Amino acid sequence: MTAMPAVFFGHGNPLNAIRNNAYTDGWAAIGSSLPQPKSILCVSAHWYFPATAVTGMTQPRTIHDFGGFPQELYQVEYPAPGSPELAQRVKALLAPVSVGIDEKSWGLDHGTWSVLCHVFPGADIPVVQLSIDETKPPGFHYEIAQGLAPLRDEGVLVIGSGNIVHNLHTYAWGRHEVGPFDWAVRFENLARDLLLSGNHTPLIDYEKLGRDALLSIPTPDHYLPLLYVMALRRPDDKVTFPIEGFDGGSISMLTVRIG
């Protein structure tokens, strides 16, 4: 069996869930090109709290974790089933790290469903979310992600949802046609080069990469999902960037496909 790819999506504005544009068309094309997964494990920027946990409910709720958007967006539901079996498998693979099984409090946040509603619009593939422990350094996340490698041979699509560049302080609200900042372009290009080379260490220790990195990643939440995907790269895997672009000058919409 061919190993399932792993994909990092730049998810951007939640409104993409109800829009049709180059990004959503690209997400749909990726869904059509992927082998049918048995289930999906998603690491979203928006489940960022002080613990490692997986969703273990049979029917995760659609979480509308944002404010100030049109009512239409709050009416979107992504009724994909959960997978308690996958949750237990993830818990076992990440041992001895303590992994909580969340059967009540979380669900599918917009980092997950705003992308998957285009990638797999039928919402018929079981989805489990893995949290990002905000108390741990980037190296911890890269290390535990390597433990998830067997999932690729078990029909599980591992996805990360965030943005390589995500700076809302400099974002051009309401002016999506604004060109990207020079520092954002430089850092994205550097990240591309390092991903293609397979030299992951600078991307793990990104704070050492200087001003461009610190402007691009003012907080780690949207960046860390990338580490979970790149940690699953195997020596013969090809790295591609099927979707690219910037929104509002300071949000990279780059998608990274491994395998």
N, C-alpha and C positions, 0 to 999 in steps of 0.2 A: 504494500500500500504506500502511495506517495504521501509524504508528510503534508499536513494542512499548512497553508501559509499563516503568517501572523501579520497583522495590519495595525498601524497607528494612523488614526484619523484626526486631522485638524477640524474640530467641530464648530468653532466660531459661534456666531449669533444663534440663539435658540430659534429665531424666526425661520432659519433654514428648514425647520421641520415642516413648515407650511408654504415654503417657497419652491419654485422651480428655477434653478439657475445652473451655472456651470459646475458649481460644487455638488449640488444635489444630483445632477445628471451623472457626474463622475462617481458618486457613491453608488448610484443604481447600476452603473456599468461594472463596478467592482463586484457587486453582488451577483451579477449575471456571469461573471468570469470565474468566480470561486467554485470549487467543488462543494457540494451540499454538505454543510457541517451537521454532525450529530447533535451538537450543542455549541453554545458560545460562552466564553468567559470574557467579561469586559472589565477593564481597569479604567474607571472614569475619574477625571479631575475633580468631580463634584462629590465624591464620597471620600473626603479628606478629613480624618478625625483621629484621635489618639489611640488607635488599636488596629490590628489586622483582623478582618472579618470577611465572611462571604455570606451572600444571601442564600437562605436555605428553605424559603417558602415555596410551595407548589404553584402559587399564582402571585407573583410580585406586582405591586401596585405601580402605576405610572405616577412619578413624582414631578410636580410642577414647581421646581426649586428656583424660582426667579420672580421678579416683580416688575410692574410697569409695562407689560406687553399687551397686545390686543387680546380680547376675550377669546377669540378663535383659537389661540395657542393653548389656552388653559383647558380647552375642550378636547385636545388631542389625547387619545389613549393608545398605548401600545401593549395589547393584552397577551404578550408572549408568555408561555408557561415558564415556571422555574424548573430547577433540577436539583432536588435534595441529594441525589446520587453524585452529581458533579461537585456539589458543595463539599461532600464528605471526601471525595477524591482529592480536591484541592487541599483540604485540611491535612490529609495524609501526606501529600507530596511536600508540603511546607514544614512538616515536623523537623526539628523540635520547636519551631516558632509556634507560639500560641495563636491559634486561629479560632475566633468565635464564629458560631453558626447563628446568623441572624434570621429568625423565623417571623419577626413581627415589625421591626421598626423601619427598615429601609425598603428598597424595591428597585425600580429602574429610574434613575435620574436622567435629566435631559442630556447629559453627556453621552448617555447610552441610547436613549430612544430617539433623539432628534436625528441621529445618524442611521440607526437601524430601521427606522420607518421608511427610509429610501433604499437601504442595502437589501433588506429582507422585508418588504412591505406586508407580506402575508402574516407576520408575527406568529409563525407556527414553529419556530425553532426555539428550544429551551434556552433561556438566558440566565446566567448567574453573574453577579457583580462581586468583585474583589476590592476591598477598601485600600486606601493608601494611608499608612500610619504616619501621621504628621510629626511624630516625635523622633522618627528615624532618619538618618542621613541617606543621601542618594545611593551610596554603596550597599546599604542594607537592601534597598529595593531591587537593585540589579542582581544581587546575590540570590535573594529568594525567588526572583523571577526565573533564574536558571533552573530551579527545582521544578518548574512547571513544564519543562521541555517534553516529557513523555506525552503530554496532552496532544501535541501535534500529531502523534502517531495513533491517537485514539479517536480521531475525528472531531476534535474540539478546535474551534476557531478562537484563537486568543486575539483580542483587540485592545488597543489602548485608545482613549479618546481624550484629547487635550489640545495643546498648541505649542509648537516648538518656540514660537515667539508669542507672548501674551502680555501686553502692557496696556491696561485700561486707563492708566493715568495720562497716556499720550494718545489715546484712541480718538479719532476724529468722528465723534458721535453724529450720526445723521449724514455724514459725508463719505459714503463708501467708495467714491471714485478717487479719493485722495491717494496719491502714490505712497509707497512704503518709505519709511525712514531709512537713511543710509545704514545706520547701525543694525537695523532689523534685517536688511538684506545681507549684510556682511555676516551676521551670526548664522542666519539660515544657510548661507552658502558654505560656511565652515562646517556646520552640522552635516550637511549633505556629503561633503568631502570625507569627513571622518566616518560616516556610516558606510560609504562606498569602500573605504580602505579597510574597514573592520577594526580600526583602532578606536575602541570604545572608551578607553581610560579618560581622555580629556572630556568626553561628554558626561561621564559619571562625576568627574571633579570639575564641573562646569564653572564653579565660582572662581576658579583659577584662570579662566580664559579672558578675564579683563572686562572692560567697560561695556563692550557690545553684549556680552553674555549677561551681565548684571542688569542692563536695560531691557534685554529680551526676556529675562526670567526674574522679575522683581519678587515673585513668590513661586515656590516650587510646584504648586498643585497641578498646574496645567502641563508642566514639563515632565514630571515623573512618569506618567503613563508611557512615554517614549521608551524609558529604560526597560519596562516590562516586555516590550516588543523586541527591542534590539538584543536583549539578553537571550532570546530564543534563536538567534541566527546560528546556522550550522555552516561548516566550511564551504559546502557546495551551494549554499543559498545565494540567489541573486537578489540584490537590493534595487528596488525601483521606486519612482516617485510619480504615481499615476495621476495625482492632482496637485496643483500648485497655485499660488496666488496669495495676495495679502488683502485683508479687509481693514478699512479705517486707518491704514498706515502702520499699525503696530500689532496686528494679529495675523500670524502665518497660518494659512489653510493647507499647508503641505501634508500630503498623505505619504506614508512610508510603508511599502510592502516588502516583507521578508519572505523569500521563497515564491 
